[in-house]
Amino acid sequence: GTAGAQGLATLSAQQGGRGSQDLYTLVEQAQAHVVAGRWQSAIDTYLEAWKLSRDPGYLYNISVLYLVRLKDEAKALDYAERYLEQARSDSDKAEAEGQNRRIKSSISDTHGKLIIEVMPKDLYAVIYVDGQVLADDSWVTAGRHVLGAQATGYVPFSQEITVEPGTEFRLT
């Protein structure tokens, strides 16, 4: 559960090594944000801790905060899927699979998944949906959206798309 993942993340921060003090500070800050009910600040801080440590337990914490506190099932699922990809133990993978199944069944009537492949592969592009930056592959509400992409040295791209509930929308 949430406490287990937070405990896992805190333990990793205490194991030492370069950057461990910064990581420990980030974890303390994230937990203080949770206690104070500052959910988005906690998410942002856990994300910084994940970037520093690459400990997937932080992705789980973020997923739970989006699901339970912010009631944003689509973002919760994005982070639960990332956690599943990076989970290090069989029990963590099983927990992630269960969470993914529960969230997917809950949003399959209202959301579809966008899978965008940028070509050439090594090009850094920013992808937008309705003017908001899109994280890697993301779940979005079903319906019509404006998909955009920008990359240095390229003409900006924009296209109206229709996302069907419970499906994947792929575009290269």
Disulfide bonds with the S-S distance in Angstrom:
none
